[in-house]
Amino acid sequence: GQGGQISEAIAESTAAREAYTNGEKQRTQLRYLLEAGDFFFSLSFPLTMPLQHSIEQRAKGVDPCSFVAADERFVWNLTALRPLAEAGIGTWLTPIVQGALTSEVLSPAPELHV
């Protein structure tokens, strides 16, 4: 009867709210992770391969910054991008790498007087 319909509607509403809440939670966590400063991407310089490999890729007519050319060992978002690449939209995908960059100013050592 009507009580069964109300119970079903409440269950569907609760399930939809939980799915939204879980999705929102995942998006918030991903946003926090990506904004922490440890993730990098470049549209003009390949971060997943040495310069020599980049030059070789360009000589073959392949964009070394593309997902297709990226060294999978260094692509943080590989699991998310692989199905999209297999669907034929690999040219739109950008590999993300995780790492740290530091710089330090070094002064020449003072001469030693013996």
N, CA and C atoms as a LAMMPS dump frame, in Angstrom:
ITEM: TIMESTEP
0
ITEM: NUMBER OF ATOMS
342
ITEM: BOX BOUNDS ff ff ff
-5.0000000000000000e+02 5.0000000000000000e+02
-5.0000000000000000e+02 5.0000000000000000e+02
-5.0000000000000000e+02 5.0000000000000000e+02
ITEM: ATOMS id mol type element x y z
1 1 1 N 0.801 -1.17 0
2 1 2 C 0 0 0
3 1 3 C 0.855 1.248 0
4 2 1 N 0.208 2.281 0.513
5 2 2 C 0.836 3.592 0.522
6 2 3 C 2.047 3.648 1.455
7 3 1 N 2.005 2.907 2.562
8 3 2 C 3.136 2.872 3.493
9 3 3 C 4.386 2.317 2.829
10 4 1 N 4.209 1.317 1.96
11 4 2 C 5.342 0.733 1.237
12 4 3 C 5.965 1.728 0.274
13 5 1 N 5.112 2.526 -0.381
14 5 2 C 5.608 3.541 -1.313
15 5 3 C 6.397 4.628 -0.58
16 6 1 N 5.879 5.009 0.591
17 6 2 C 6.577 6.034 1.371
18 6 3 C 7.929 5.508 1.832
19 7 1 N 7.963 4.255 2.288
20 7 2 C 9.231 3.656 2.72
21 7 3 C 10.232 3.592 1.577
22 8 1 N 9.74 3.217 0.387
23 8 2 C 10.623 3.16 -0.784
24 8 3 C 11.152 4.548 -1.139
25 9 1 N 10.293 5.562 -1.076
26 9 2 C 10.697 6.931 -1.402
27 9 3 C 11.75 7.426 -0.411
28 10 1 N 11.548 7.111 0.87
29 10 2 C 12.52 7.517 1.89
30 10 3 C 13.846 6.806 1.66
31 11 1 N 13.782 5.513 1.351
32 11 2 C 15.01 4.744 1.098
33 11 3 C 15.753 5.297 -0.117
34 12 1 N 15.022 5.629 -1.195
35 12 2 C 15.657 6.188 -2.388
36 12 3 C 16.278 7.549 -2.088
37 13 1 N 15.559 8.371 -1.329
38 13 2 C 16.061 9.689 -0.966
39 13 3 C 17.323 9.574 -0.112
40 14 1 N 17.305 8.659 0.843
41 14 2 C 18.467 8.447 1.712
42 14 3 C 19.659 7.956 0.898
43 15 1 N 19.41 7.01 -0.016
44 15 2 C 20.488 6.478 -0.856
45 15 3 C 21.07 7.575 -1.754
46 16 1 N 20.207 8.416 -2.319
47 16 2 C 20.682 9.503 -3.177
48 16 3 C 21.506 10.501 -2.367
49 17 1 N 21.061 10.835 -1.154
50 17 2 C 21.776 11.781 -0.306
51 17 3 C 23.14 11.203 0.085
52 18 1 N 23.186 9.913 0.413
53 18 2 C 24.449 9.281 0.781
54 18 3 C 25.411 9.249 -0.404
55 19 1 N 24.883 8.946 -1.593
56 19 2 C 25.738 8.921 -2.781
57 19 3 C 26.302 10.31 -3.048
58 20 1 N 25.466 11.343 -2.907
59 20 2 C 25.94 12.71 -3.109
60 20 3 C 26.984 13.071 -2.058
61 21 1 N 26.67 12.745 -0.824
62 21 2 C 27.592 13.061 0.264
63 21 3 C 28.931 12.362 0.041
64 22 1 N 28.899 11.1 -0.348
65 22 2 C 30.143 10.368 -0.61
66 22 3 C 30.897 10.974 -1.786
67 23 1 N 30.179 11.323 -2.833
68 23 2 C 30.827 11.943 -3.984
69 23 3 C 31.42 13.292 -3.639
70 24 1 N 30.686 14.083 -2.86
71 24 2 C 31.187 15.384 -2.432
72 24 3 C 32.419 15.216 -1.553
73 25 1 N 32.369 14.238 -0.679
74 25 2 C 33.511 13.97 0.197
75 25 3 C 34.736 13.6 -0.634
76 26 1 N 34.557 12.748 -1.642
77 26 2 C 35.67 12.346 -2.488
78 26 3 C 36.231 13.533 -3.259
79 27 1 N 35.346 14.385 -3.788
80 27 2 C 35.811 15.56 -4.524
81 27 3 C 36.584 16.509 -3.609
82 28 1 N 36.094 16.692 -2.388
83 28 2 C 36.774 17.564 -1.435
84 28 3 C 38.148 17.003 -1.087
85 29 1 N 38.213 15.696 -0.854
86 29 2 C 39.496 15.075 -0.532
87 29 3 C 40.471 15.178 -1.699
88 30 1 N 39.99 14.961 -2.917
89 30 2 C 40.851 15.064 -4.093
90 30 3 C 41.332 16.502 -4.281
91 31 1 N 40.45 17.472 -4.118
92 31 2 C 40.826 18.876 -4.242
93 31 3 C 41.912 19.219 -3.214
94 32 1 N 41.739 18.786 -1.978
95 32 2 C 42.73 19.038 -0.924
96 32 3 C 44.076 18.417 -1.29
97 33 1 N 44.036 17.18 -1.786
98 33 2 C 45.255 16.469 -2.157
99 33 3 C 45.993 17.188 -3.282
100 34 1 N 45.26 17.595 -4.313
101 34 2 C 45.887 18.23 -5.466
102 34 3 C 46.376 19.645 -5.161
103 35 1 N 45.741 20.323 -4.216
104 35 2 C 46.144 21.684 -3.876
105 35 3 C 47.25 21.732 -2.827
106 36 1 N 47.7 20.58 -2.351
107 36 2 C 48.73 20.539 -1.311
108 36 3 C 50.098 20.962 -1.834
109 37 1 N 50.287 21.018 -3.151
110 37 2 C 51.543 21.494 -3.719
111 37 3 C 52.517 20.412 -4.123
112 38 1 N 52.13 19.153 -4.019
113 38 2 C 53.026 18.049 -4.374
114 38 3 C 52.762 17.489 -5.766
115 39 1 N 51.795 18.038 -6.482
116 39 2 C 51.419 17.509 -7.783
117 39 3 C 51.722 18.539 -8.859
118 40 1 N 52.209 18.036 -10.003
119 40 2 C 52.631 18.921 -11.078
120 40 3 C 52.169 18.371 -12.42
121 41 1 N 51.926 19.288 -13.352
122 41 2 C 51.686 18.911 -14.734
123 41 3 C 52.251 20.019 -15.613
124 42 1 N 52.504 19.676 -16.839
125 42 2 C 53.007 20.667 -17.782
126 42 3 C 52.446 20.346 -19.158
127 43 1 N 52.034 21.396 -19.848
128 43 2 C 51.548 21.221 -21.214
129 43 3 C 52.654 21.434 -22.235
130 44 1 N 53.833 21.89 -21.758
131 44 2 C 54.907 22.201 -22.7
132 44 3 C 56.229 21.491 -22.402
133 45 1 N 56.337 20.846 -21.25
134 45 2 C 57.572 20.138 -20.908
135 45 3 C 57.207 18.792 -20.293
136 46 1 N 57.713 17.692 -20.858
137 46 2 C 57.353 16.363 -20.349
138 46 3 C 58.007 16.081 -18.989
139 47 1 N 57.206 15.911 -17.986
140 47 2 C 57.718 15.67 -16.639
141 47 3 C 57.961 14.194 -16.346
142 48 1 N 57.502 13.316 -17.219
143 48 2 C 57.615 11.887 -16.936
144 48 3 C 58.778 11.203 -17.641
145 49 1 N 59.59 11.98 -18.361
146 49 2 C 60.694 11.338 -19.095
147 49 3 C 61.899 12.252 -19.168
148 50 1 N 63.07 11.664 -19.361
149 50 2 C 64.284 12.472 -19.514
150 50 3 C 64.235 13.292 -20.811
151 51 1 N 65.017 14.326 -20.864
152 51 2 C 65.061 15.211 -22.024
153 51 3 C 65.391 14.449 -23.305
154 52 1 N 66.321 13.497 -23.222
155 52 2 C 66.705 12.723 -24.411
156 52 3 C 65.501 11.974 -24.986
157 53 1 N 64.699 11.366 -24.137
158 53 2 C 63.511 10.641 -24.612
159 53 3 C 62.506 11.613 -25.214
160 54 1 N 62.413 12.789 -24.632
161 54 2 C 61.512 13.813 -25.149
162 54 3 C 61.896 14.202 -26.575
163 55 1 N 63.18 14.396 -26.78
164 55 2 C 63.676 14.756 -28.117
165 55 3 C 63.392 13.63 -29.107
166 56 1 N 63.587 12.384 -28.676
167 56 2 C 63.306 11.232 -29.538
168 56 3 C 61.823 11.163 -29.895
169 57 1 N 60.95 11.429 -28.922
170 57 2 C 59.508 11.411 -29.17
171 57 3 C 59.125 12.491 -30.196
172 58 1 N 59.668 13.684 -30.011
173 58 2 C 59.371 14.777 -30.954
174 58 3 C 59.846 14.427 -32.366
175 59 1 N 61.009 13.765 -32.475
176 59 2 C 61.534 13.363 -33.782
177 59 3 C 60.603 12.364 -34.47
178 60 1 N 59.88 11.579 -33.668
179 60 2 C 58.922 10.612 -34.216
180 60 3 C 57.567 11.245 -34.504
181 61 1 N 57.438 12.534 -34.175
182 61 2 C 56.164 13.217 -34.395
183 61 3 C 55.165 13.022 -33.266
184 62 1 N 55.653 12.584 -32.106
185 62 2 C 54.785 12.349 -30.947
186 62 3 C 54.99 13.485 -29.947
187 63 1 N 53.899 14.002 -29.417
188 63 2 C 53.998 15.04 -28.398
189 63 3 C 54.444 14.395 -27.088
190 64 1 N 55.639 14.701 -26.588
191 64 2 C 56.138 14.044 -25.381
192 64 3 C 55.357 14.434 -24.122
193 65 1 N 54.557 15.479 -24.184
194 65 2 C 53.745 15.885 -23.025
195 65 3 C 52.412 15.156 -22.976
196 66 1 N 52.097 14.414 -24.019
197 66 2 C 50.802 13.742 -24.084
198 66 3 C 50.772 12.507 -23.178
199 67 1 N 49.588 12.105 -22.823
200 67 2 C 49.402 10.91 -22.007
201 67 3 C 49.923 9.681 -22.735
202 68 1 N 49.749 9.646 -24.033
203 68 2 C 50.159 8.502 -24.839
204 68 3 C 51.664 8.264 -24.742
205 69 1 N 52.448 9.341 -24.684
206 69 2 C 53.908 9.224 -24.655
207 69 3 C 54.476 9.127 -23.25
208 70 1 N 53.673 9.386 -22.239
209 70 2 C 54.176 9.465 -20.86
210 70 3 C 54.709 8.123 -20.366
211 71 1 N 55.724 8.201 -19.535
212 71 2 C 56.261 7.021 -18.868
213 71 3 C 55.305 6.682 -17.726
214 72 1 N 54.592 5.585 -17.864
215 72 2 C 53.528 5.217 -16.925
216 72 3 C 54.005 5.08 -15.483
217 73 1 N 55.276 4.823 -15.276
218 73 2 C 55.789 4.67 -13.91
219 73 3 C 55.635 5.946 -13.092
220 74 1 N 55.551 7.086 -13.778
221 74 2 C 55.53 8.365 -13.084
222 74 3 C 54.184 9.096 -13.171
223 75 1 N 53.203 8.485 -13.795
224 75 2 C 51.902 9.142 -13.97
225 75 3 C 51.008 8.805 -12.783
226 76 1 N 50.76 9.784 -11.931
227 76 2 C 49.982 9.572 -10.706
228 76 3 C 48.537 9.23 -11.03
229 77 1 N 47.967 9.838 -12.05
230 77 2 C 46.565 9.636 -12.386
231 77 3 C 46.37 8.589 -13.485
232 78 1 N 47.29 7.66 -13.594
233 78 2 C 47.245 6.625 -14.626
234 78 3 C 45.956 5.799 -14.573
235 79 1 N 45.571 5.36 -13.396
236 79 2 C 44.388 4.504 -13.268
237 79 3 C 43.132 5.23 -13.732
238 80 1 N 43.049 6.508 -13.471
239 80 2 C 41.878 7.28 -13.887
240 80 3 C 41.89 7.555 -15.393
241 81 1 N 43.072 7.739 -15.966
242 81 2 C 43.158 8.126 -17.377
243 81 3 C 43.175 6.957 -18.358
244 82 1 N 43.647 5.803 -17.917
245 82 2 C 43.782 4.671 -18.838
246 82 3 C 42.471 4.328 -19.558
247 83 1 N 41.332 4.194 -18.868
248 83 2 C 40.092 3.872 -19.597
249 83 3 C 39.71 4.949 -20.613
250 84 1 N 39.995 6.191 -20.301
251 84 2 C 39.692 7.268 -21.241
252 84 3 C 40.599 7.182 -22.461
253 85 1 N 41.863 6.856 -22.239
254 85 2 C 42.801 6.693 -23.353
255 85 3 C 42.382 5.518 -24.235
256 86 1 N 41.942 4.441 -23.595
257 86 2 C 41.495 3.268 -24.354
258 86 3 C 40.231 3.563 -25.152
259 87 1 N 39.466 4.561 -24.71
260 87 2 C 38.26 4.966 -25.43
261 87 3 C 38.59 5.885 -26.606
262 88 1 N 39.877 6.228 -26.76
263 88 2 C 40.297 7.005 -27.915
264 88 3 C 40.408 8.5 -27.694
265 89 1 N 40.402 8.954 -26.45
266 89 2 C 40.509 10.39 -26.223
267 89 3 C 41.814 10.746 -25.515
268 90 1 N 42.858 9.989 -25.783
269 90 2 C 44.145 10.184 -25.135
270 90 3 C 44.776 11.54 -25.368
271 91 1 N 44.474 12.192 -26.489
272 91 2 C 45.073 13.492 -26.771
273 91 3 C 44.565 14.585 -25.837
274 92 1 N 43.456 14.357 -25.169
275 92 2 C 42.88 15.353 -24.259
276 92 3 C 43.341 15.152 -22.819
277 93 1 N 44.113 14.133 -22.557
278 93 2 C 44.472 13.771 -21.19
279 93 3 C 45.841 14.336 -20.807
280 94 1 N 45.954 14.751 -19.559
281 94 2 C 47.202 15.335 -19.069
282 94 3 C 47.741 14.505 -17.916
283 95 1 N 48.954 13.973 -18.058
284 95 2 C 49.546 13.23 -16.955
285 95 3 C 49.894 14.158 -15.785
286 96 1 N 49.656 13.688 -14.583
287 96 2 C 50.015 14.408 -13.367
288 96 3 C 51.089 13.603 -12.66
289 97 1 N 52.116 14.285 -12.178
290 97 2 C 53.173 13.623 -11.417
291 97 3 C 53.161 14.158 -9.99
292 98 1 N 53.596 13.325 -9.076
293 98 2 C 53.712 13.735 -7.684
294 98 3 C 55.189 13.792 -7.337
295 99 1 N 55.582 14.828 -6.645
296 99 2 C 56.978 14.946 -6.271
297 99 3 C 57.214 16.212 -5.483
298 100 1 N 58.454 16.551 -5.354
299 100 2 C 58.827 17.745 -4.61
300 100 3 C 59.921 18.484 -5.362
301 101 1 N 59.85 19.775 -5.332
302 101 2 C 60.875 20.618 -5.924
303 101 3 C 61.458 21.479 -4.821
304 102 1 N 62.753 21.526 -4.778
305 102 2 C 63.409 22.407 -3.821
306 102 3 C 64.551 23.113 -4.532
307 103 1 N 64.909 24.239 -4.02
308 103 2 C 66.08 24.933 -4.543
309 103 3 C 66.85 25.507 -3.36
310 104 1 N 68.109 25.631 -3.572
311 104 2 C 68.966 26.101 -2.5
312 104 3 C 70.08 26.94 -3.108
313 105 1 N 70.389 28.038 -2.478
314 105 2 C 71.483 28.878 -2.933
315 105 3 C 72.766 28.371 -2.298
316 106 1 N 73.735 28.074 -3.126
317 106 2 C 75.035 27.596 -2.635
318 106 3 C 76.082 28.658 -2.873
319 107 1 N 76.877 28.872 -1.879
320 107 2 C 77.993 29.818 -2.004
321 107 3 C 79.268 29.018 -2.223
322 108 1 N 80.182 29.598 -2.988
323 108 2 C 81.451 28.886 -3.164
324 108 3 C 82.166 28.751 -1.793
325 109 1 N 82.842 27.648 -1.643
326 109 2 C 83.57 27.412 -0.391
327 109 3 C 84.715 28.403 -0.286
328 110 1 N 84.942 28.926 0.898
329 110 2 C 86.095 29.847 1.055
330 110 3 C 87.397 29.07 0.858
331 111 1 N 88.379 29.777 0.402
332 111 2 C 89.683 29.123 0.197
333 111 3 C 90.248 28.681 1.523
334 112 1 N 90.823 27.534 1.524
335 112 2 C 91.444 27.015 2.744
336 112 3 C 92.897 27.467 2.805
337 113 1 N 93.307 27.997 3.914
338 113 2 C 94.704 28.406 4.099
339 113 3 C 95.392 27.346 4.939
340 114 1 N 96.356 26.726 4.344
341 114 2 C 97.066 25.659 5.054
342 114 3 C 98.387 26.155 5.564
